């Protein structure tokens, strides 16, 4: 989902009605067809294992080292391969969505260095990235998963 403000879907369902679970969403300044160099996608970590609860499983290596993420937009179907997962403090660096070539390479290399799991994924630095973010159990840090477009 993408709302008129960055927090619109934090506590609204896909119909715009109040929901404690909110919706999976992107900020309102990004391209909804995943055309930015890094599209950051947010979702709640629900105790019933819905929404982005599986990010913990990726972080802990429970789902393996070869993880595909499929995203469908109105205009295309994308497959991404997970290359990094870690827990970190909330920061602006991780949500950057446009880079120079060198900045993007550094961003990816920092994400690889922070990753708890070494995923079986080759990196093509020119491919698009998605970054999935949810709160950890304390609500003070974030579980962050990066994946790169499979072309």
N, C-alpha and C positions, 0 to 999 in steps of 0.2 A: 504494500500500500504506500501511497505517497499523499500526504495531506497539505493543506494550505500553510501549516506551520510545522516545525520540526517535531513538536510534541503531540500533534493532533491525534495520532493513532496509538500513543502510549497507553491510553485508557479507553480506547474506542474500538468497537468491532468493525468489520468491513462495511457495515451499514451506517456507521457514524453514531451508533448507540453506545452508551457507557458499558464498559466491560473491564473488570479488574485485570483480565489477561491481556487486554489491548490486542494489537495485531502486529504481524511482522511488517516492518516499514523501513523506508529510506528517507533521508532528509529531503526537504522540498527543493533544494538547489541542485540536485543531481539529475542526470539523465535517466529517466525511468526505463529506458531500453538497454541499460548496462553498457553505455558507450564511454563512460569516464574511465580513466586509467585504473581507478580503484573505487568500486561502489561499496559503500558501507551499509550493511543491513542490520537492523536492530530487532530484537525480540526478547520477550521475557523468558526466564528460566522457571518453568512451572513444575511444581512438585509432582503433578500427575504425569510427568514426562512428555508434555505437549510443548508446543512452541519451540524454543531453542534449548530445551533440556538436553538434547543429544550432543550439544557442544561439549558438555562435561565428558561424555563418553569418547568423543574425538580427542579431547585434551588428555584423558587418561590412557589412550591407546586401546580401549575396549573394542572399537570398531575396526581395528587393523591399521595398516600402513598404506593402503590403497583405497582412498575414499573419494567417490564422485559425488558432486553436488549438482543437481539438475534444477535449473530455474527456467520458468516459462513466463514470458512477457506477452503483451498483446501482439508483438511483432516478430518475436523470435524465440527459439529454444536454445539454451546455453548449457554446456557441461563444463564444470570446473573440477580441478583436482586439488585436494587439500595438500598444502606443503608446510604448514606451520600451525601450532596451537600452543597457547600459553596463557597464564593469568598475569595481569598487570594492573597497575593503577590507571584510572581513567586519565587519558591525555589526548591532546589535540594532534599529536604526531600520527597516531594510528588511524585517524579519520581523514587524513589528507587524501584528496581524490584526483589531483592533477600534479604531474611531475615533469621535470626535465628527464632526459634519458638517464643521466647520472644519479639524480635523486631517486628515481624509481629503482635502479639497481641497488642503491644503498638501503632503501626501504625494505626490499625483498631480503637482502642479506641480513639486516637486523632482525627481521621476523624469523628467518631460518636459525639464527644464533640463539634466539629466545625460546625456540620450540622445545617442548618437553619430549616429543616423539620425533624420531627421524623418519619422515614419510618417504615412500618410494616414488618420488616425483622429480623428474627433470624440470629445470626451470628455463623457460624461454622468456627472457626479460622484456620482450616486446609485447607479450600477451597481456590482456586485461586481467585485473585482480578483483576478487570480491573479498570483503572482510566482514565476517559475521561476529556480532558482539552481543553478549548477554551479561547480566550481573552474576557474580559468584554468590555463594551461600551467605556471606556476610553483608552483601550489598555495598561493599566498600571498594571491591576490585572488580575487574571485568575478565570474563573468559573470552578470549579472542581466537578466532580461527581464520586463517588466510587460505584462499584457494586461487589457482591460476587457470585461466581459460584453456580448455583443451581444444586445440585446432588440428 
